[in-house]
Amino acid sequence: MAEIVETIVRTVDAKREAIIATLSDLVRINTVNPYSGGTVLGSEKPGQLYLERRFRALGAATALQEVPADVYNRAGIIGPEGRDFTDRPNLIAEFNFGGDGPHVLVFGHMDTVAADDMTIESFEPVRRDGRIYGRGASDDKSALTTALHAAETLTALGVPLRGKLTVASVVEEECNGGGAGILAVLLAGCRPDAAVCVDGYNTFVGRGCAGVVTGNVKVPGVAAHAASPNGVSALEKALVVKAALDAWKAAREAARPAGLLNIGVFRAGVHPAVVPGSAEMEFNVVYFLDEAKAAQASGQGLSAALLRREMERAIADAAAADGFLTHHAPRLTWVKDLPPFETPADSPLLADVCSAFEAIAGAPPKVDTMNGWSDATYVPLLAGCDVVNFGASTPGTAHAAVEYAEEEILLRNTKVLALYLARALSTGT
């Protein structure tokens, strides 16, 4: 066992420049999610084609997998409607070692958020002071880099391997996406025995995440000239609805401080001379596994269905108390409802990943659940196996105006992932 650790450390250290080059190559490829809201749009496909060539060179069987347009309906998930997945494939790379061994899935996402607000070059990586700068360097291309080079290290170890390794680079995790990419992988029949989602922070092994529900409220008004008494300001009526949401938020967060509600969008009006005829708000709510299970027990699936009903009532009650809104009801629609997950604290997978981390880093990682959402949640839901998050992102850098990855973290996490895979898939390690 010690010999394998030493071999992995030596092998990965020798590949430092190649690992940095891979991440730099990926940053140069614009894979901004088409629904990012930015002005410079991209596509995941060029990044997938790059990784496909790299995995094929390692001997993997590869496939570009299209995402079905109705992927959320197929999975029974409330997801964003109207998304076009045309020419936005997942990449699947498989190493079949034969024999009676486990099937391990490693996956991360290729899409990035918009680059408009960056204060550095977005797609021309800069290497400086042990960091690689550029959009996606932290989230999630550092992770995809570790997945590629961990697989390369594994296949070069020269030890007998068994079972199967599937590496998936998936689409549609960012930008209000609902994880359509990994849903497509699982719905197509991928059934691993264990999974590692490489979207995560650098010294952290995540064993669960919160759920997230996103709502959109459209509030009507009556448009008119600002000098006319006949208008009804939709902005002012939206404030009535917002007051109801604020009251619901205060009560919820008093009981569950981490169950945050955030109104991220508030739009109204076109000009100071026009009474706003419509207004719109969009919000996120964080929810938890016990709440999802309560909804499931009521026959409404693992979801935030009970919380959604509470919010619908709060908005309806506010409208009923307002003379105008009583007859011109706000319209609340649910954009997405993405469930939480939790891997047991005594999971063998969790223990194995933490053991590999400690063997490489010399200290155990932090283990916890995340208050944010991860598309890892679909693995236990659809495949029925344990999953953990273990990524190479530096906290505070994902989506940032100055996004970067750290070289030492790239190398360390490549070693950790390679060691975990070697222990899981070798015949005698």
BAPALUM-278072 format. One record per residue (C-alpha): residue in three letters; x, y, z. Coordinates in steps of 0.5 Angstrom, whole numbers, padded with zeros to 4 digits, always signed. Example, Ala and Ser with C-alpha at 12.3 -4.5 7.8 and 13.67 -1.06 7.14 Angstrom:
ALA+0025-0009+0016/SER+0027-0002+0014/
% end
This chain:
MET+0000+0000+0000/ALA+0006+0005+0002/GLU+0009+0003-0005/ILE+0003+0005-0009/VAL+0002+0012-0005/GLU+0010+0013-0007/THR+0009+0011-0014/ILE+0003+0016-0015/VAL+0006+0022-0011/ARG+0012+0021-0016/THR+0008+0020-0022/VAL+0004+0026-0021/ASP+0009+0031-0019/ALA+0013+0029-0025/LYS+0007+0031-0029/ARG+0006+0038-0026/GLU+0007+0042-0033/ALA+0002+0037-0036/ILE-0003+0038-0031/ILE-0002+0045-0031/ALA-0003+0045-0039/THR-0009+0041-0039/LEU-0013+0046-0034/SER-0010+0052-0039/ASP-0013+0049-0045/LEU-0019+0048-0042/VAL-0020+0055-0039/ARG-0018+0057-0047/ILE-0024+0054-0049/ASN-0031+0058-0048/THR-0036+0053-0045/VAL-0040+0059-0042/ASN-0047+0056-0041/PRO-0052+0059-0046/TYR-0057+0061-0041/SER-0052+0065-0037/GLY-0055+0071-0038/GLY-0048+0074-0041/THR-0047+0077-0047/VAL-0041+0072-0049/LEU-0044+0066-0050/GLY-0041+0059-0051/SER-0042+0051-0051/GLU-0040+0045-0047/LYS-0039+0041-0054/PRO-0032+0044-0056/GLY-0029+0042-0048/GLN-0032+0036-0049/LEU-0029+0034-0056/TYR-0022+0036-0052/LEU-0023+0031-0047/GLU-0026+0026-0051/ARG-0019+0026-0055/ARG-0015+0026-0048/PHE-0019+0020-0046/ARG-0019+0016-0052/ALA-0011+0017-0052/LEU-0011+0013-0045/GLY-0015+0007-0048/ALA-0022+0009-0046/ALA-0028+0008-0050/THR-0032+0015-0050/ALA-0039+0017-0053/LEU-0042+0024-0053/GLN-0049+0023-0050/GLU-0054+0028-0052/VAL-0059+0030-0046/PRO-0066+0029-0048/ALA-0071+0035-0048/ASP-0075+0032-0043/VAL-0070+0030-0038/TYR-0073+0033-0032/ASN-0080+0030-0033/ARG-0077+0023-0034/ALA-0073+0024-0027/GLY-0080+0027-0024/ILE-0076+0033-0022/ILE-0078+0040-0023/GLY-0073+0043-0027/PRO-0072+0050-0032/GLU-0077+0049-0038/GLY-0075+0051-0045/ARG-0068+0049-0045/ASP-0065+0047-0051/PHE-0059+0042-0050/THR-0058+0041-0058/ASP-0051+0040-0059/ARG-0049+0040-0052/PRO-0047+0033-0050/ASN-0044+0030-0044/LEU-0038+0026-0045/ILE-0038+0019-0042/ALA-0031+0016-0042/GLU-0031+0008-0039/PHE-0025+0004-0037/ASN-0027-0003-0037/PHE-0022-0007-0033/GLY-0026-0014-0033/GLY-0026-0018-0027/ASP-0031-0018-0021/GLY-0030-0011-0019/PRO-0034-0005-0017/HIS-0036+0000-0022/VAL-0034+0007-0020/LEU-0037+0014-0023/VAL-0033+0020-0023/PHE-0036+0026-0026/GLY-0036+0034-0026/HIS-0039+0039-0030/MET-0036+0043-0036/ASP-0041+0049-0037/THR-0039+0055-0033/VAL-0042+0062-0031/ALA-0042+0068-0035/ALA-0035+0072-0036/ASP-0038+0079-0037/ASP-0036+0081-0030/MET-0029+0079-0030/THR-0023+0084-0028/ILE-0018+0079-0032/GLU-0018+0075-0038/SER-0023+0070-0039/PHE-0021+0065-0044/GLU-0013+0067-0044/PRO-0010+0063-0038/VAL-0005+0067-0034/ARG+0000+0063-0029/ARG+0002+0067-0024/ASP+0005+0066-0016/GLY+0002+0058-0016/ARG-0004+0060-0019/ILE-0008+0059-0026/TYR-0013+0065-0027/GLY-0019+0065-0032/ARG-0026+0063-0032/GLY-0028+0056-0030/ALA-0021+0055-0027/SER-0024+0054-0021/ASP-0031+0052-0022/ASP-0031+0046-0025/LYS-0025+0045-0030/SER-0020+0044-0024/ALA-0024+0038-0022/LEU-0024+0036-0029/THR-0017+0036-0030/THR-0016+0032-0024/ALA-0021+0027-0026/LEU-0017+0026-0033/HIS-0010+0026-0030/ALA-0012+0021-0024/ALA-0015+0016-0029/GLU-0008+0017-0033/THR-0004+0016-0027/LEU-0009+0010-0025/THR-0008+0006-0032/ALA+0000+0008-0031/LEU+0001+0004-0025/GLY+0002-0002-0027/VAL-0002-0006-0022/PRO-0008-0011-0024/LEU-0014-0007-0024/ARG-0022-0010-0024/GLY-0028-0007-0025/LYS-0030-0001-0029/LEU-0029+0007-0028/THR-0033+0012-0032/VAL-0031+0019-0032/ALA-0037+0024-0034/SER-0036+0031-0036/VAL-0043+0033-0036/VAL-0047+0040-0038/GLU-0052+0044-0035/GLU-0050+0045-0028/GLU-0049+0052-0028/CYS-0054+0058-0029/ASN-0060+0056-0026/GLY-0059+0049-0029/GLY-0062+0043-0025/GLY-0057+0038-0027/ALA-0059+0036-0033/GLY-0053+0033-0035/ILE-0052+0028-0030/LEU-0059+0026-0030/ALA-0058+0024-0037/VAL-0052+0020-0035/LEU-0056+0016-0030/LEU-0063+0016-0034/ALA-0059+0012-0039/GLY-0057+0007-0035/CYS-0051+0008-0031/ARG-0051+0005-0024/PRO-0045+0005-0021/ASP-0043+0002-0014/ALA-0040+0009-0012/ALA-0039+0016-0014/VAL-0035+0022-0013/CYS-0037+0028-0016/VAL-0031+0033-0017/ASP-0035+0039-0016/GLY-0033+0042-0009/TYR-0028+0045-0005/ASN-0020+0043-0004/THR-0020+0041+0003/PHE-0027+0039+0004/VAL-0031+0032+0003/GLY-0038+0033+0002/ARG-0043+0028+0004/GLY-0049+0032+0003/CYS-0052+0038+0000/ALA-0058+0042+0002/GLY-0064+0043-0003/VAL-0066+0049-0007/VAL-0073+0051-0010/THR-0073+0057-0014/GLY-0080+0061-0015/ASN-0082+0066-0020/VAL-0087+0071-0018/LYS-0091+0076-0024/VAL-0095+0082-0021/PRO-0099+0085-0025/GLY-0101+0093-0025/VAL-0104+0098-0030/ALA-0099+0101-0035/ALA-0101+0109-0036/HIS-0098+0115-0037/ALA-0094+0118-0030/ALA-0099+0124-0030/SER-0105+0120-0031/PRO-0109+0118-0025/ASN-0111+0111-0028/GLY-0105+0107-0027/VAL-0103+0102-0022/SER-0096+0101-0021/ALA-0094+0094-0021/LEU-0088+0096-0017/GLU-0092+0098-0011/LYS-0096+0092-0012/ALA-0090+0087-0012/LEU-0088+0091-0006/VAL-0094+0088-0002/VAL-0092+0081-0005/LYS-0085+0082-0002/ALA-0087+0084+0004/ALA-0091+0077+0005/LEU-0084+0074+0003/ASP-0080+0078+0008/ALA-0085+0076+0013/TRP-0085+0068+0011/LYS-0077+0069+0011/ALA-0076+0072+0018/ALA-0081+0066+0021/ARG-0077+0061+0017/GLU-0070+0063+0018/ALA-0072+0064+0026/ALA-0073+0057+0026/ARG-0068+0055+0021/PRO-0062+0060+0020/ALA-0059+0056+0015/GLY-0066+0056+0011/LEU-0064+0062+0007/LEU-0069+0066+0002/ASN-0066+0070-0003/ILE-0070+0075-0008/GLY-0065+0075-0013/VAL-0069+0079-0018/PHE-0074+0084-0018/ARG-0076+0088-0024/ALA-0081+0093-0026/GLY-0082+0099-0031/VAL-0079+0101-0037/HIS-0079+0109-0036/PRO-0080+0114-0031/ALA-0086+0117-0035/VAL-0089+0110-0035/VAL-0093+0107-0029/PRO-0090+0100-0029/GLY-0095+0095-0032/SER-0092+0089-0029/ALA-0087+0087-0024/GLU-0083+0080-0023/MET-0079+0077-0017/GLU-0075+0071-0017/PHE-0072+0068-0011/ASN-0069+0062-0008/VAL-0070+0058-0002/VAL-0065+0053+0001/TYR-0069+0047+0004/PHE-0066+0040+0008/LEU-0067+0033+0008/ASP-0072+0032+0013/GLU-0077+0037+0010/ALA-0076+0033+0003/LYS-0077+0027+0007/ALA-0084+0030+0010/ALA-0086+0032+0003/GLN-0084+0025+0001/ALA-0088+0022+0006/SER-0094+0026+0004/GLY-0094+0023-0003/GLN-0091+0029-0006/GLY-0084+0026-0008/LEU-0077+0028-0005/SER-0078+0035-0006/ALA-0080+0042-0002/ALA-0087+0041-0004/LEU-0090+0043+0003/LEU-0085+0049+0003/ARG-0088+0051-0004/ARG-0095+0050-0001/GLU-0093+0055+0005/MET-0091+0060+0000/GLU-0097+0060-0005/ARG-0101+0061+0001/ALA-0097+0067+0004/ILE-0097+0070-0003/ALA-0105+0069-0004/ASP-0106+0071+0003/ALA-0103+0078+0001/ALA-0106+0079-0005/ALA-0113+0077-0002/ALA-0112+0083+0003/ASP-0110+0088-0003/GLY-0116+0091-0007/PHE-0113+0091-0013/LEU-0109+0084-0013/THR-0116+0081-0010/HIS-0118+0081-0017/HIS-0111+0081-0021/ALA-0108+0076-0017/PRO-0100+0075-0018/ARG-0098+0069-0021/LEU-0093+0064-0018/THR-0089+0059-0022/TRP-0084+0054-0020/VAL-0078+0054-0024/LYS-0074+0048-0020/ASP-0074+0044-0014/LEU-0068+0040-0013/PRO-0068+0036-0008/PRO-0062+0035-0002/PHE-0058+0028-0001/GLU-0054+0026+0005/THR-0049+0020+0005/PRO-0049+0016+0012/ALA-0043+0018+0016/ASP-0041+0011+0017/SER-0041+0010+0009/PRO-0035+0006+0007/LEU-0034+0011+0001/LEU-0033+0017+0005/ALA-0028+0013+0009/ASP-0024+0011+0003/VAL-0024+0018+0000/CYS-0022+0021+0007/SER-0017+0015+0008/ALA-0014+0017+0001/PHE-0014+0024+0003/GLU-0010+0023+0009/ALA-0005+0019+0006/ILE-0003+0024+0001/ALA-0004+0030+0005/GLY-0002+0028+0012/ALA-0008+0030+0015/PRO-0015+0029+0015/PRO-0020+0033+0011/LYS-0026+0037+0013/VAL-0032+0033+0012/ASP-0039+0036+0012/THR-0046+0037+0009/MET-0046+0043+0004/ASN-0051+0049+0005/GLY-0051+0050-0003/TRP-0054+0045-0008/SER-0050+0040-0012/ASP-0052+0035-0018/ALA-0049+0030-0014/THR-0056+0029-0011/TYR-0058+0025-0017/VAL-0054+0019-0015/PRO-0057+0016-0009/LEU-0064+0018-0012/LEU-0063+0015-0018/ALA-0057+0010-0018/GLY-0058+0008-0010/CYS-0051+0008-0009/ASP-0047+0013-0004/VAL-0044+0019-0007/VAL-0039+0025-0004/ASN-0036+0031-0007/PHE-0029+0032-0007/GLY-0026+0038-0012/ALA-0021+0042-0013/SER-0024+0049-0012/THR-0021+0054-0008/PRO-0027+0057-0003/GLY-0029+0064-0006/THR-0026+0064-0013/ALA-0032+0060-0016/HIS-0036+0065-0021/ALA-0031+0071-0018/ALA-0029+0077-0022/VAL-0022+0074-0021/GLU-0023+0066-0021/TYR-0017+0062-0021/ALA-0014+0055-0019/GLU-0008+0053-0014/GLU-0003+0049-0017/GLU-0001+0045-0011/ILE-0009+0043-0010/LEU-0009+0041-0017/LEU-0003+0036-0016/ARG-0005+0034-0009/ASN-0013+0032-0011/THR-0010+0029-0017/LYS-0006+0024-0012/VAL-0012+0023-0008/LEU-0017+0021-0013/ALA-0012+0017-0016/LEU-0010+0013-0010/TYR-0018+0012-0008/LEU-0019+0009-0015/ALA-0013+0005-0014/ARG-0015+0002-0008/ALA-0022+0001-0010/LEU-0021-0002-0017/SER-0014-0006-0016/THR-0014-0013-0014/GLY-0009-0013-0008/THR-0008-0005-0006/
% end
